[in-house]
Amino acid sequence: MPMRSHSHDQESAAGRLIGKIISGGLLALIVFTSMAHGTVEPWSISVFAMTTAALFVLWMIKATLDRQLVVSFPATLLPVAGLFLFGCVQSIAKRDAAGSVISISFDVEATRMSIEVIAYLALAMLLAANFLTSRDRLGWFRNFIIVYGLAMAVFGLVQHFTWNGKFFWVIQPTGPTPFPFGPYVNHNHFAGFVEMIAPIPLALILVRAVRGELWMLYGFAAVLMVLANVLSLSRGGMISLVAGMMIVILLSLTPAARNRHEQFSSRKWRLPVLASRVGAVAVLVASVGVGLWWVGADPVIRRMEKGELSLKERGTDPRNETFFQSRGWIWRDSAAMIRANWLTGVGLGAFQTAYPIYTRNDGSIFVSQAHNDYLQILADAGLPGALLALWFLFLIIRDTSRAVQHRDPAIAGMAIGCAGGAGALLVHSLFDFNLQLPANALLFLVLSAIVSTLATAAKEGRVSPSIVERTSRVKMAA
């Protein structure tokens, strides 16, 4: 069968429809996983897995109808695939003569569940790289995710001020919920989700990729998301959001310099462009400040100063917590776990099982995560996990540096926003375990896949990063 031309026109009508369904399905997955409390319960994980598998099957049907399979592999998918393969090795188990299970993992079943989730996350990442990166679909994703971030922020704020002890005002929590916000049981995870979206409208505004009413909508969405992040009282979320905004400001200078090159010399443009960036952020900060003043900033100030929440805010007895009391003791015990299992780790998902062995406490306190994603990967996967994490960080930084050079301001702005969102969560990972939640991990990997794909488009000098303008092509029998 002859090679088909690189054009969407070669897709069948049914294939184009299926492509739209897959794109919409990915967006629906982002909504479902975040609204289902982050997708941490067996039923929601099952729905996520089945939906992702169904979208993959639709892709194969589309390939059959189009008589070709076009596959884009984002660079950042490789470390994720490597983590999956190493988890498979950890989960290999056999019984000795005494009937005891011999395995690298301290909890084989937990590791197998973790690699299953990683597999579906990687598959969703692959789908995003192939169905959310044409210029039209990228614009569709951009508008959807910003509006959804705005809706999530509004919902979180409304539920916060009308909290009646039930999620969505009707769902009774299955356990204690001292720090709920929005659909999340833990306010840190709500902040982690929103902080990945907030930099996107800010980036598009700073590179002047939007005008008029859309500019106002994006600005309003950014302000509401920042306000919700702050009022969630997640200190890690506040720090990470500032980091994401700083990333956006710094990266936005590169395309701005290129777009305004004809109007300013290389020396003259820097000051006015930088001033405009700082001015835009100042307006954002001032708007958030007005919002805090209107709703009441006292809880935020107490949270930042003392780390103390009132009885009403916490839902438990108030007490002043030092850093060691909140996370330090978990990090200390996690470090002991890492030293004892530095080569292979205790097994993906097996942290909870292994923790009582290494804690200095009596083991009666239930600890399921390290509250630091970097310590978590070291504890779970040892040296291979550390190398894979460093590889991922290298790739996302490299791809970001390439993607922001794209000639199209809208695409460059999208790359900057996605990089800012991913960077914010990477900073937040120093304090919390957002990447252990499928919902937050899904959005993070989708953003990283988009950055990787746009980096390839920028490197090849293409204006539109269409999934059919590059990539591996597998011919199918007629």
N, C-alpha and C positions, 0 to 999 in steps of 0.2 A: 504494500500500500504506500503510495507516495507521501512524503512529508507535507503536512498541512501548513498553510501560511499562518503567521503569528497574528491572528485577528479574532476578535469575538464573533465575527460573522461566520466563522467555521463551526461555531456551536449550533446545535440544533435548537429549535424553539423550545422543545421540552427540556433540553440541557440548560438553557438560560433560565428557565423557570425553576429548575431544581437548584441551580446556583443561587438564585435569590432566596429559595427556601432554606438552603444551608446557611447563608449569611444571616437570615432572620433567626434561624435556630440558634446560632452562636450568641446572638444578642439576647435571645430568650434565656439561654443558659446562664449568662451573666446576671440577669435579673433574678431567675429562680434561685441560683446558688446563694446570692446575697440575701434575698428575702427569707430563705429557709434557714435563718439563724447562722449563716455561714457554711451550711452543709456539713454538719458535724454528727448528724444522727444517721443510723443505718438506712432508714427509708429515703432520706434526701440524697445520700451518697448513691443509693441504687438508682434513683431517678436520674441523677447526673450521669451515671455510667451508661444507663440504657439510652438516654437521649443522645449522648456523644456517639455511641455505637450506631444508632439509627442515622445520624448525620453522615457518618463514614459510609454506611451502606448506600445512602443516597448519592454520595460522591461516586461510588463505584457504578451505580446505575447511570449516572450522568456520563461517566467515561465510556460506558457501553453504548449509550445513545449517540455520543459524539464520535465514537470510534477512535478515541485517543485519550490518553491519560497524561495530564499536565501536572507536574508535581514541583512545588517550590519547597526547598528545605532550608528554613532559617538557620543561621549559624548557631544561634543560642539553643537550638533543639538538641544539638549533639551532647552537651553536658547532661541535659535532662535524660536523654536516652542512656547515657553512661551510668547515671545514678540508678535507673531502672535495672540495667543489667547487673550492676553490683548488688542490688537488693535481691535479685534472683539467686545470685551466688550465696548471699547470706541466708536465704531461706531453705537451702538444701539441707535436708535432715535425714538421719538414719538412726536406728536403734542399736545399741550395743547388746552384749550378751545378757546384761542385767535388765534390759528393757528400757534403759534411759535414753532419751533423745539427745543425739550429738549434732550440734549445729553452731554456726557462727553466731546466729541470732539468739538472744536470750528469750525471745518470744516469737517462735516461727509463725504462728497464725497472725500476730500483729504485723510482722514484716510482710507477709503475703498480702494482707489487706492494704498495706501502705504502697507496695509496688503496683497493686491493681489501680489504686487512685492515681499514682504517678503515670501509669500507662494511659489512662483516660485524659489526664491533664496534657500529656505530650501529644495525644491525638487531637485534642482541642486546639493546641498550639499549632499543629500542622494544618488543621482546617483554617485557622485564622490567617496563616501565611498564604493560603491559596484562595481564600474567598473574601478577605477584607482589605485587599491591597490594591485593587484597581482604583483609579481616581474617583469614579462614581461611588463605589462601595466604601472607599475610605471616607468620603464626605458624608455618606449615610451613617457610618459608624461614628464619626466625629459628632454629628448633630445628635444622634441617639444617646451617646454616652454622656454628653454634656447635659442634655435634658433629663436623663435618668439620674445623674449626679445631683442636679437641682431638686428633682422630686425626692430623692433619698434624703437630702439635707432638710427639706421642708417636713417630710414625714418624721425624721428623727427629732426635729425641734418641737413639732406639735405633740408627739408622743411623750417627749421629755417633760413638757409643761402640763400634760394632762395624764401623767402616769397613774394608772389605777392598779398596778401590780400584775397586769396581763399584757402580753404582746399583742399588738394590733387591737388592743382593748378587749379582746375576747379569748385569747389563748392563754390558759393557765400554765406557767412555767413548771417543768417537771422537777426542778430542784431550786436551791437558793440562787437568787439573781441580785447580788449586791451592787453590780455596776452595769445595768442594762442601758442601751442607747439604740434607738431605732430598732431594726430587727435582730440586732446582735445582743447576745447575753453579756458580752464584755465590751465596755466602751472603747477600749484600745483597738478592737478589731473593727468597729464602726469607723473610728478615726483612720485606721489603716486603709480601709476601702475608699473612703472619700478623698483622702490625701493623694490617691493615685489619679483621680479624675480632675481635681481642682487645677493642677498646672496646665491642663490642655486648653481651656478657654483663655487663660492668662497668656499662654504662649502665642496663640493665634491673634490676640489683641496686640501684643508687643511687636510682632512682625508685620502688623497691618494687613493681615490676610482676610480680615472681615471689616465690613463697613456698615454704617447706618443702624437700622433696627437690630440687625444680628449682633453688632458690637454691643448694643445695650443689653441684649439677652445674655450674651456670653459674660459680660461684666457682672450682671445681676447674679448669674449662676455661680460665678467664682466667689462673689461676696457671701452668698448663702452657704456655700460649701465650707468656706473658711470659718464662718460664724458657727456652723454646726460642729466642725472639728474642735474649735476652741471650747464651746459649751459642753462637749462630751467630757471635758475635764481630763483628757488623756494627755499627760505631760509629754510622753513619747510622740504622740500625734502632733502636738504643737511644734515640737522641735523639728520633727520630720517634715512638716508642712513648710516651715521656714526654709529648710534645706532644699526642698523641691522648688520653691520659688526662687531661691538663689541660683539653682541650676538653670532654671528657665531664663533668668535675667542674663546670666553669662553667655549661654548658648545663643540667645536671641541677637546678640551683637554680630554674629557671623553672617547670617543672611541679610541683616539690615545693612551691613557695610556693602554687600554686593548690590542690593537693590537700589541703594542711593549713590552708587559710585559715579553716575553720570552728573549728579548734582553737586557733589562735594569731593574735594581732593582727599587723599588718604589721611591727611592730618586734620582737615576741618570737620570731618563728619563725626569724629569720635565723641566730642563733648556734647553736641546737641542730641545725638542718638542716645547716649548714656543718660542724659538729663530726661529725655522722654521716657526711658525705661523706668528710671527712679520715680518720675512723676506718676506714671501709671500705677506702680506698686504703692506709692504713697496714697493715692486715691483709694486703692483697695483696702489698705490698712485703716485709713480714716473711716471708710464705710463700715468696716468690721467694728471699729471702735465705737461708732455711733450705735450700731446694733447691740453691742455689749452694754453700753450705757442704758439703752432703752429697756433691755430685758433684765439687767442687773448683773454687774461684773463681780460682785463680792465672792461667789463661789470660785470663780476663776482665779482671783487674787489669792484666796486662801490656799487653793490647790498648788499654785506656783510657789508660794512662800513657805508653806508648812507641809505640803503633801497631805493635808487633813481635809476630810469631808465631814459635813455635819451628819447627824443621825438620819435626817430625812434624805440626804444626798447619797449616803452609803447603804442604808438599809440594815446596817449592823452597828454595834457599839463603836463610837468614834474613838480613835486613838492616833497619836502622832507616830508616824512610821519613819524610821531612818531608812536609808537605801538598803542597808544590810537586812533589815527586817522585811523589806518588801521583795527584794530579788537577790541580794548579795549572798545569802545563805544557800540559795538554789544554785547560783553560779559556782560557789565554792565546792559544793557536792558534785556538780557537773564536771568541774575540773578534775576531781578525783576519779570520776568515771572515765574521762578521756585518758588520763595517765595510765589507767589499768588496761585500757582497750584501744590504744592509740593506732594499732595497725589495721584492725578490721572493724572496730566499733562494736556496739552492743546489738546492732540490728535496726534497720529502719522501722520506726513505730514501736520499738521495744524499750524506749526510755523509761516509761512508766513502770515496767516490770523490773528493770535493772536498778532503778533509783534507790530503793530501800537497801540495797547491798552496799552502797557507797555513801549514804548520808551519815552525818555525825549525830543526827537526831535519833529518836527511838524507832523511826520508821512508821509511826502512826499517822503522819501527815501525808495526804494524798497529793502527789506531784506528778503531773502527766507530761509537762513540757519544761524545757530549760529556761524559758522566758528570754531567750536570745537565740535567734535562728542560726547564728554562726557557731555558737557552742553546741547547738542541737545537731548540726550536720557533723561536727567533729565527734560528738558522743555516739551518734547513730551509725556513722559510716567511716569513722577513723580517718587515716591518711588518704585513702582513695576519695572519700567525701570532700576532704579539704582541697585536694587537687582539682576535683570537678567544680567545686564552688569558685576557686580562683580562676579556672578556665572560663566559667560563665561570666564572672565579673570582667575579665579581660575582653571577652567578646562583646558584651553590652557597651563597654566604654569605647571600644574600637568602632563598633557599628554606629554608635551615637555620633562620634566625630565625623563619620562619613555621611550619615543621613542628613545632618544639619546643613550640609553643603549643597543640598538639592536646589536646582535653579528655580523651581516653582515655590513661591512664598507660602502657599497654602500647605503644600506637602512638607516643606521645611518646618513650618510652624507646628504641624502635626507631629513630626519627628521630635521636635523640641519638647512639646507637651508630653508625649509618651515617655521620653527619656526623663523628664522632670518627675512624672508620676512614679516610674520605676525606681528612680533614685531616691525619692522620698520614702518608699517602702524599704529600700535597702538600708537607709538610715534608721528607720523604725525597727528593723530587725535586730538592731543592737540592744533594744530594750524589751521586745515582745516577740510573740511567735505567730505573726500574721501568716507566714508562709506555710504553717501547719494546717491552716483552714483552706479547704478546697476552693471556696468562693474567692478569697483574696489571692490565693496562688493562681487561680484561673485568670483573673484580670491582669495580674502581674505578668504572666507568661504571654497573654495576648498582646499586651503593650510591647513586650520585648520582641515578640515575633514581628510586629509591625515595624519596629525600629530596624531590625535586621533586614527585612525586605526592602525598606526604603533606602537603607545603606547600599544595597546592591544596585538599586535603581540609580542612585546618585553617582555611584562609582562608574556605571556604564553610560552615564550621561543622558539618561532618558528623562523626558518630561513627565511621562505618566507611568507609574510603577504597576503596569498591568500584569496580571498573573500569566497571560499568554504571550508576553513579549520576551520572556526568558524562561529559564528552568529546564529541568530534565523532561524529555518527552518519550513516552513509551507507546509505540504503535500497537494498535489492537487489530485483530483480524477483522476483516470486513464481514 
